[in-house]
Amino acid sequence: MPLPPLVATIDLALAVIAIEMLVIGLAAWRGAPSSRPALLLTVLSGLGLLLALRTVAAGADPRLTLAALTLGGVAHAADIATRLRRGAGGSLEP
């Protein structure tokens, strides 16, 4: 069986991330533990990287790739800062 085209595979991964973000958002809205926002930062970091890959694979404007990488980088930096504030272990637990 041949592998699906790269863009279709990336789109599938983006759809999974969108579902993850909805689940995390619903959990936070329902009053789940405070680790949910930290999970959201981790997911946003990966989203930025996948969006950048998607823009390159589709031959989009390089400025869109830069914007996606910026989103991923900012989310990653916020994720790292959040983990460091919680302690050296980097746990997502409060």
C-alpha positions in Angstrom: 0.0 0.0 0.0 1.5 3.4 -1.0 2.1 6.0 1.6 -0.3 9.0 1.6 1.0 12.2 0.1 3.0 14.3 2.6 0.5 17.2 2.6 -2.4 14.9 3.4 -0.4 13.3 6.2 0.4 16.7 7.7 -3.3 17.7 7.3 -4.3 14.6 9.3 -1.8 15.5 12.0 -3.1 19.0 12.1 -6.7 17.7 12.5 -5.5 15.5 15.4 -3.9 18.5 17.1 -7.1 20.5 16.6 -9.0 17.8 18.4 -6.4 17.7 21.2 -6.7 21.5 21.6 -10.5 21.2 21.9 -10.2 18.4 24.5 -7.7 20.4 26.6 -9.9 23.6 26.3 -13.0 21.7 27.4 -11.2 20.2 30.3 -9.9 23.6 31.4 -13.4 25.1 31.0 -14.9 22.4 33.1 -12.5 23.3 35.9 -9.9 20.6 35.5 -6.5 20.9 37.2 -4.3 23.8 36.3 -1.9 21.6 34.3 -4.2 22.0 31.3 -2.9 25.4 30.2 0.7 24.0 30.3 -0.4 21.2 28.0 -1.9 23.7 25.6 1.5 25.4 25.4 3.1 22.1 24.5 0.5 21.4 21.8 0.8 25.0 20.4 4.6 24.5 20.1 4.0 21.3 18.0 1.3 23.1 16.0 3.7 25.8 15.0 6.2 23.3 13.7 3.6 21.3 11.8 2.1 24.5 10.2 5.6 25.5 9.1 6.1 22.1 7.5 2.7 22.3 5.9 3.5 25.7 4.4 6.8 24.5 3.0 5.2 21.3 1.6 2.5 23.4 -0.1 5.0 25.9 -1.5 3.4 28.8 0.3 4.9 32.2 0.9 8.0 31.9 3.1 6.6 34.6 5.4 3.8 32.1 6.4 6.5 29.6 7.3 8.3 32.3 9.4 5.0 33.1 11.1 4.3 29.5 11.9 7.9 29.0 13.2 7.5 32.1 15.3 4.2 30.7 16.8 6.0 27.5 17.6 9.0 29.2 19.1 7.0 31.6 21.3 4.9 28.7 22.5 8.0 26.6 23.2 9.7 29.4 25.1 6.5 30.0 27.2 6.3 26.2 27.9 9.9 26.1 29.0 9.5 29.2 31.2 6.3 27.6 32.8 8.2 24.4 33.5 11.2 26.2 35.0 8.9 28.2 37.3 7.4 24.9 38.6 10.8 23.5 39.4 13.8 21.7 38.0 11.8 18.5 37.3 9.8 20.2 34.5 6.7 18.3 35.6 3.3 19.4 34.3 1.8 18.8 37.8 1.0 21.9 39.8 
